[in-house]
Amino acid sequence: MIVGVLNTKGGVGKSTLALNLAVARALAGRDVWLIDGDRQATAMQAVAQRAESGVMPALAVAHFTDGPLLRSQVQQGTSKYDDIIIDAGGRDSTALRAALMLADVVLIPFQPRSVDIWAMGDMAELVKEAHSMRDGLKAFALLNGADPRGSDNAEAAQAVADFEHIQYLDAPIGRRKALADAMGDGLSVLESKPKDEKAINEINMLVNLVFILN
Amino acid sequence: MTIKKAVKTNQDQFIAAAPDAGAVGVKAMPAKGVMRGNKRQITLTLSPDLLPQIDAAAIALGISRAAWVSMTISQGLKKQ
């Protein structure tokens, strides 16, 4: 399965989520290829950190910022890997658009903030355009950095429900330090210590919804 | 009865329409001119009244015309 973790807006937690999904699948025994399509190469750096520490399972990672190259390489790798996770965006880019052409499932992380909802409009336009060109694309908005309390989460979920072709995925990921700390070591929260059970449950729920139910 | 199918936009066009596609296009252009040492020699056409001004500016800095043109272009590109 090809999963794109995409958003034209930066700072929504794309790379962290992409790494967590990739590790979760690798831990489940799948052959995983993580593609970093972001010029900042955050996911790539995290995996480099992971490799340096000798953490297993090792992850295959590649960095393609050129959309046409990303597309041709992923098309070639589709038969060799069980799962391919593409992390792209931070702005509208050829890599992000290529991922929209390739992915079976697109996850659009967003935070429960007005600016993120506004930015979702740009993504909705691109998803709509992608739908006119290809079949079988499922796009989900995923609340990331969800607040521990208050009404902002529910309001944000309600706001994205208005976008055509984007469904709200009810598997919010909380704003947890464990995620950021683990990312710095190139780890998923499924591996990092001390264990944050809440973070682990949230990532497991997301993985189940994305890979098992789709 | 003929039913018109919806015209599908080319996927390549969709990808190439991203704002960062331009830079990729420039990189992909075939290089012109010939290599002379570390430099690439090209033919440049200028208006006749520009040339003496360039030469005067180069002389004022004590550098060659080619060095002045390279320097000025580099500065211009940095400002973009």
Interface residues (C-beta under 8 A of the other chain):
Chain A: T65 D66 G67 P68 R71 R91 D92 S93 T94 L96 R97 A98 L100 M101 E129 A130 S132 M133 R134
Chain B: A6 K8 T9 N10 Q11 D12 F14 I15 A16 A17 A18 P19 D20 A21 V24
